[in-house]
Amino acid sequence: MSFHTVEKIGGTSMSDYEAVRDNIILKPVHNDSIYNRIFVVSAYGGMTDLLLEHKKSGQPGVYGLFANGEEDDSWRDALHELKQKMFDINKGFYKKKANLERADNFIGERLDDAERCLADLHRLCQHGHFELDMHLETVREMLASIGEAHSAWNTAQLLQRDGIDAKFVDLTAWQTDKHVPLDERIKRAFAEIDLNKQLPIVTGYAHSDDGLMSTFDRGYSEMTFSRIAVLTEANEAIIHKEFHLSSADPRLVGEDNAVPIGRTNYDVADQLANLGMEAIHPKAAKGLRRNDIPLRVRNTFEPEHAGTLITGDYVSVDPCVEIIAGCKGVYAFELFDQDMAGNIDDYDREILATIRRFKAHIISKDINANTITHYLSTNLKTIKRIRNALEQRFADAEINQQKVAIVSAIGSDMKIPGILAKTVASLAKENISVLAMHQSMRQVDMQFIIDEGDYDNAIKSLHSVLVEIHDHGKAICLAS
């Protein structure tokens, strides 16, 4: 296969069709031709939140209302509101009545099918032999697929209108009568596509026999993107976002102080993903890494910038901190038991199994002779469930929870003598107490657990002493 790239476009970028067309489609990174590229698209900004639940606040969308509303029809009202929002999006794209009607009919049919399916399932599960919980994963997959089908279909139609031979590639398997593995579905979809002449616009959701969302949840589009890159033997994978991968959040440290990252490696990408600031889902990155496919992260709205090139073998020429990142809303969940000494493995196994059962994300953990503390990214409701389960299992244990924040300094090589002391001194200067800290022998990150109210100042302080003191210019190691 000739030189080609596989490119993913994020939801916020997708909402601006002109920017996607002018800054991405018509400005290829490597080729003179606009073809020899495959585009995997996300749902329009906010649509997946409305279909499932809000990614940050947890406010239920259609799925959340259906899963928790055994007796009411609030999910149906949410679905009708969603349909109107999708029609409003269409109205912003199409001026000709006939084209608008086609667009509305396409997504309207899928939403109507989904409504009938949910209504039938609701009635079925009122019978004692059927339990709704057994079907919820399938419902979640079905609803998620609608968002990407909407954006991919529209984008293909709009590009065709603008003289580009775009092809809608639907991996959602809507109304399919056969379940196949993900790789097989992708291979079938691309078997007849000529990348030299056609521009595939692919749904970020892909249906498979084992279900993408059960493993990757909201990271499913990145897995689709990764597998397409691997299976088509892409020369480079590219993610288009609405911002640069930078040394820190520009909103916190100031746009003039934040520096784009020109080069880094998959190790750093994994650390960012662990903090919920992912450039790419770790399991999606794994396929690219194993197949030596470089990943480039670009800013849709700055098409002249080369972006960030991520490879498996990159290490900064001089040891340095590349990124200051972190997350708020973390729960420090601590279990102390005098009987733990000498039996840490038994306690750890039980605690991990409970956390896994309630699907809380572990960011980090501490262990000493009689105490295990996990730092969990989840909500209070889940924390209470985990606590209740462990109180029953370890009746004599003392369990505490505290809301905290995590701030991390990350780099491809941070073997810098005295960096830990310098960092702690910087926080102390701002009267920020360090509740706990971690630095592994791999020397790619340092994590500091602090009070949530100190988060913003901690980011600014660490960025000032670890990044801003260096004159990095336009990027920390320019990408090629």
C-alpha positions in Angstrom: 0.0 0.0 0.0 1.3 3.5 -0.8 2.3 6.1 1.8 -0.8 7.0 3.7 -1.9 8.4 7.1 -4.9 7.6 9.4 -6.2 10.7 11.0 -8.7 11.2 13.8 -10.7 14.4 14.3 -12.0 15.3 17.7 -15.6 16.4 18.5 -15.0 20.1 19.1 -13.1 20.3 15.7 -15.9 18.3 14.0 -18.4 20.9 15.0 -16.6 23.5 12.7 -16.9 22.0 9.2 -15.2 24.9 7.5 -12.1 24.5 9.8 -12.0 20.8 9.2 -12.2 21.2 5.4 -9.8 24.1 5.1 -7.3 23.3 7.8 -7.3 19.5 7.7 -8.7 18.1 4.5 -7.2 20.6 2.1 -3.9 20.8 4.0 -2.4 17.4 4.2 0.7 17.1 6.4 2.8 14.9 4.1 1.2 14.5 0.7 0.6 17.0 -2.1 -2.6 15.1 -2.8 -5.6 15.3 -0.4 -6.1 11.6 -0.8 -4.1 8.6 0.6 -5.6 9.5 4.0 -8.3 7.9 6.2 -10.3 10.0 8.5 -11.9 8.6 11.7 -14.3 11.1 13.2 -15.8 11.7 16.6 -19.4 12.7 17.3 -20.0 16.5 17.2 -19.0 18.2 20.5 -21.4 17.4 23.3 -23.4 14.7 21.4 -22.0 11.7 23.2 -22.6 13.4 26.5 -26.3 13.7 25.6 -26.4 10.1 24.3 -24.7 8.5 27.3 -23.8 10.8 30.2 -21.7 14.0 30.7 -18.1 12.9 30.7 -17.1 15.1 33.6 -20.2 15.8 35.7 -21.9 12.4 35.2 -25.2 14.1 34.4 -27.3 11.3 32.7 -28.0 11.4 29.0 -30.4 9.1 27.2 -28.5 6.0 28.3 -28.2 7.1 32.0 -31.9 7.9 32.2 -32.9 4.6 30.5 -30.6 2.5 32.8 -31.8 4.1 36.0 -35.5 5.0 35.2 -37.4 1.7 35.7 -40.8 3.3 35.7 -40.5 6.7 34.0 -40.1 7.8 30.3 -37.6 10.6 30.9 -35.2 8.8 28.5 -37.7 9.3 25.7 -38.0 13.0 26.3 -34.2 13.2 26.3 -34.0 11.3 23.0 -36.5 13.7 21.4 -34.5 16.7 22.6 -31.4 15.1 21.2 -33.1 14.6 17.8 -33.9 18.2 17.7 -30.4 19.2 18.5 -29.1 17.0 15.8 -31.6 18.5 13.3 -30.4 21.9 14.4 -26.8 20.9 13.6 -27.9 19.7 10.2 -29.7 23.0 9.6 -26.4 24.8 10.1 -24.7 22.8 7.3 -27.3 22.5 4.5 -28.9 25.4 2.7 -30.7 23.4 0.1 -34.0 21.9 1.4 -33.5 18.6 -0.4 -30.0 18.1 1.2 -31.3 19.0 4.6 -34.2 16.5 4.3 -31.8 13.7 3.4 -29.6 14.5 6.3 -32.5 14.6 8.7 -33.9 11.4 7.3 -30.6 9.6 7.8 -30.1 10.4 11.5 -33.9 10.5 12.2 -34.3 6.9 11.1 -31.5 5.8 13.4 -33.0 7.7 16.4 -36.5 6.3 15.7 -35.0 2.7 15.5 -33.3 3.3 18.8 -36.4 4.6 20.4 -38.4 1.5 19.3 -35.7 -0.8 20.5 -35.5 0.8 23.9 -39.3 0.8 24.3 -39.5 -2.9 23.4 -36.6 -3.7 25.7 -38.3 -1.8 28.5 -41.5 -3.8 28.1 -39.7 -7.1 27.8 -37.8 -6.5 31.0 -41.0 -5.9 33.0 -41.4 -9.7 32.6 -39.8 -11.5 35.5 -37.6 -13.7 33.3 -35.6 -10.8 31.8 -33.3 -8.4 33.6 -32.4 -5.0 32.2 -28.9 -5.1 33.5 -28.0 -8.0 31.2 -28.7 -5.8 28.1 -27.3 -2.4 29.2 -23.9 -2.8 27.6 -25.6 -3.5 24.3 -27.8 -0.4 24.8 -24.8 1.7 25.5 -23.0 0.6 22.4 -26.1 1.2 20.2 -26.6 4.7 21.5 -22.9 5.6 21.3 -22.8 4.6 17.6 -25.5 7.2 16.6 -23.2 10.2 17.3 -20.4 9.1 15.1 -22.8 8.0 12.3 -24.3 11.5 12.3 -21.0 13.3 12.0 -19.3 10.9 9.6 -22.3 10.8 7.2 -22.6 14.6 7.2 -18.9 15.2 6.7 -18.8 12.8 3.7 -21.9 14.5 2.1 -20.5 18.0 2.7 -17.1 17.1 1.2 -18.8 15.5 -1.9 -20.7 18.8 -2.3 -17.4 20.6 -2.2 -15.9 18.5 -5.0 -14.0 15.9 -2.9 -14.6 12.2 -3.5 -15.3 11.3 0.1 -16.8 8.0 1.1 -18.9 7.3 4.2 -17.5 4.2 5.9 -20.1 2.9 8.5 -18.5 0.6 11.0 -21.4 0.7 13.4 -23.1 -2.4 11.9 -26.5 -0.8 12.3 -29.2 -3.4 11.9 -26.5 -6.1 11.2 -27.5 -9.8 11.5 -23.9 -10.9 12.1 -21.3 -10.1 14.8 -17.7 -10.2 13.7 -14.4 -9.3 15.4 -13.2 -5.7 15.1 -10.3 -6.4 12.8 -12.5 -8.4 10.4 -15.0 -5.6 10.2 -12.3 -3.1 9.4 -10.7 -5.3 6.7 -14.1 -5.8 5.0 -14.9 -2.1 5.1 -11.6 -1.2 3.3 -11.3 -4.1 0.9 -12.8 -2.2 -2.0 -11.6 1.3 -1.2 -9.0 2.9 -3.4 -7.1 5.4 -1.2 -5.5 7.0 -4.2 -8.8 8.3 -5.4 -11.2 8.1 -2.4 -11.2 9.8 1.0 -12.8 7.5 3.6 -14.7 9.2 6.4 -15.1 6.5 9.0 -17.3 6.3 12.1 -15.3 6.5 15.3 -17.5 3.8 16.8 -17.0 0.3 15.4 -19.2 -2.6 16.3 -17.4 -5.9 17.2 -18.5 -9.2 18.6 -17.0 -8.5 22.1 -18.0 -4.8 22.3 -15.5 -1.9 22.3 -17.1 0.0 25.1 -16.9 -2.8 27.7 -13.1 -2.4 27.5 -12.5 1.2 26.3 -15.7 3.0 27.3 -15.5 6.5 25.9 -12.1 5.8 24.4 -13.6 3.5 21.8 -13.0 5.9 18.9 -9.3 5.9 19.6 -9.2 2.1 19.5 -11.0 2.2 16.1 -8.4 4.8 14.9 -5.5 2.7 16.2 -6.7 -0.6 14.7 -7.3 1.0 11.3 -3.8 2.5 11.3 -2.3 -0.9 12.2 -4.3 -3.0 9.8 -3.8 -0.7 6.8 -0.1 -0.3 7.7 -0.3 3.5 8.0 2.9 5.5 7.9 1.7 7.9 10.5 -1.3 8.3 12.8 -2.5 11.8 13.4 -5.0 13.2 15.9 -6.5 16.6 15.3 -7.7 18.4 18.4 -8.8 22.0 19.3 -5.5 22.6 21.2 -1.8 21.8 21.2 -0.3 19.2 23.5 1.4 21.8 25.6 3.7 22.1 28.7 0.6 23.0 30.8 -2.9 24.2 30.4 -2.7 27.7 28.9 -5.8 28.8 30.8 -3.8 28.2 34.1 -0.3 29.3 33.2 -1.1 31.8 30.5 -0.9 31.4 26.7 2.4 33.2 26.6 4.0 30.8 29.1 2.6 27.5 27.8 4.9 25.9 25.2 3.8 23.3 22.7 5.5 19.9 23.0 7.2 19.2 19.7 8.5 15.7 20.4 7.8 13.1 23.2 7.3 9.4 23.6 4.5 6.9 24.3 5.6 6.7 28.0 4.7 10.3 28.4 1.4 9.8 26.6 0.5 7.0 29.0 1.2 9.2 32.1 -1.1 11.8 30.6 -3.8 9.3 30.0 -3.6 8.1 33.6 -4.4 11.6 34.7 -7.4 11.8 32.3 -5.7 14.2 29.9 -5.1 11.6 27.3 -3.5 12.3 23.9 -4.6 8.7 23.2 -6.0 5.8 25.2 -3.1 3.6 26.4 -4.4 0.5 24.8 -4.9 2.3 21.5 -1.3 3.6 21.8 -0.1 0.1 22.4 -0.9 -1.0 18.8 0.8 2.0 17.3 3.8 1.6 19.5 4.2 -2.2 18.7 4.0 -1.5 15.0 6.4 1.5 15.0 3.7 3.9 13.8 4.4 7.5 14.9 1.5 9.5 16.4 1.2 13.2 15.7 -1.1 15.5 17.7 -2.1 18.7 15.8 -4.2 21.7 16.5 -7.0 22.0 14.0 -7.0 25.8 14.3 -3.2 26.2 13.7 -2.6 24.2 10.5 0.8 25.6 9.9 2.2 24.1 13.2 3.8 20.7 12.9 2.2 19.6 16.2 3.6 17.0 18.6 5.3 13.9 17.3 5.0 10.9 19.6 7.3 7.8 19.0 8.4 4.8 21.0 12.1 5.6 21.0 12.3 9.3 21.6 14.2 10.6 24.6 15.0 14.3 25.1 18.6 15.2 24.3 18.9 16.9 27.7 16.9 15.7 30.7 14.0 18.0 31.3 10.4 18.4 32.4 8.1 18.5 29.4 4.6 18.8 30.9 3.0 19.9 34.1 -0.4 18.2 34.3 -2.8 16.9 36.9 -6.4 16.4 37.9 -8.9 17.5 40.5 -11.8 15.6 42.0 -9.7 12.7 43.1 -10.6 10.7 46.2 -7.8 9.5 48.5 -9.3 6.2 49.8 -7.3 4.9 52.7 -7.7 1.5 54.5 -5.8 1.0 57.8 -5.7 -2.3 59.6 -3.3 -3.4 62.3 -3.6 -7.0 61.0 -2.4 -6.0 57.6 1.3 -6.1 58.5 2.6 -9.3 56.9 -0.5 -9.8 54.9 -0.5 -6.8 52.6 -0.9 -9.0 49.5 -4.2 -10.4 50.8 -5.6 -7.0 51.6 -4.4 -5.5 48.3 -6.0 -8.2 46.3 -9.4 -7.8 48.0 -9.3 -4.0 47.8 -8.3 -4.0 44.1 -11.1 -6.5 43.3 -13.7 -4.3 45.0 -12.5 -1.2 43.2 -12.6 -3.0 39.9 -16.1 -4.3 40.6 -17.4 -0.7 40.9 -15.3 0.5 38.0 -13.3 3.3 39.7 -10.2 4.4 37.9 -7.0 4.1 40.0 -4.5 6.9 39.3 -2.0 6.0 42.0 -1.5 4.2 45.3 0.5 4.2 48.5 1.4 1.1 50.6 3.1 0.8 54.0 3.1 -1.9 56.6 -0.5 -1.5 57.7 -2.1 1.0 55.3 -3.1 1.0 51.6 -4.3 4.3 50.0 -5.7 4.4 46.5 -6.2 7.6 44.6 -9.4 7.2 42.7 -10.9 9.2 39.9 -14.6 8.5 40.4 -17.7 10.0 42.0 -18.9 10.0 45.7 -21.6 7.5 45.0 -19.1 4.9 43.8 -16.7 5.7 46.7 -19.6 5.0 49.2 -20.3 1.7 47.5 -16.6 0.7 47.6 -16.5 1.7 51.3 -19.6 -0.3 52.2 -18.3 -3.4 50.6 -14.9 -3.2 52.3 -16.4 -2.4 55.7 -18.2 -5.7 55.5 -15.1 -7.5 54.4 -12.7 -5.9 56.9 -14.8 -5.3 60.0 -11.9 -4.1 62.2 -10.3 -1.8 59.5 -10.4 2.0 59.7 -11.4 3.5 56.4 -11.0 7.1 55.5 -11.6 9.2 52.4 -10.6 12.7 51.4 -11.0 14.7 48.3 -7.6 15.8 46.9 -5.8 16.8 43.7 -2.8 15.4 41.9 -0.2 17.5 40.2 2.5 15.8 38.1 5.7 16.7 36.4 6.2 14.5 33.3 9.1 14.1 30.8 10.7 11.5 28.6 13.9 11.8 30.7 13.8 13.5 34.1 17.0 12.1 35.6 17.9 15.6 36.9 19.9 15.7 40.2 18.0 17.7 42.8 14.8 18.1 40.9 12.7 16.5 43.6 14.0 18.9 46.3 13.6 21.9 43.9 10.0 20.9 43.2 9.0 20.4 46.8 10.7 23.8 47.7 8.6 25.5 45.0 5.4 24.2 46.5 6.4 25.1 50.0 7.2 28.6 48.9 3.5 28.9 47.9 2.4 27.4 51.3 1.2 24.3 49.5 1.4 21.2 51.7 2.3 17.9 50.0 0.1 15.2 51.5 1.9 12.4 49.6 4.3 12.0 46.7 5.6 9.4 44.2 8.6 9.2 42.0 9.4 5.9 40.3 12.8 4.6 39.2 11.7 5.0 35.5 12.1 8.7 36.0 9.3 9.8 33.7 7.0 11.5 36.2 6.7 12.8 39.8 3.3 13.0 41.4 2.3 15.2 44.3 -1.0 14.8 46.3 -2.2 18.1 47.5 -5.4 19.8 48.8 -7.8 20.4 45.9 -7.9 24.1 46.6 -4.2 24.4 45.9 -4.4 22.8 42.5 -4.2 25.9 40.3 -1.3 27.5 42.3 0.6 24.2 42.2 0.4 24.0 38.4 1.5 27.6 38.1 4.4 27.2 40.6 5.8 24.0 39.1 5.5 25.3 35.5 7.4 28.4 36.5 10.4 26.6 38.1 10.5 23.6 35.9 9.5 24.8 32.4 9.5 28.6 32.1 13.0 29.1 33.4 14.2 27.4 30.1 14.0 29.3 26.8 12.2 26.6 24.7 11.1 29.0 21.9 8.2 27.8 19.8 8.2 24.2 21.1 10.0 21.9 23.4 12.0 20.1 20.7 10.4 21.0 17.4 8.6 18.2 15.5 9.7 17.3 12.0 
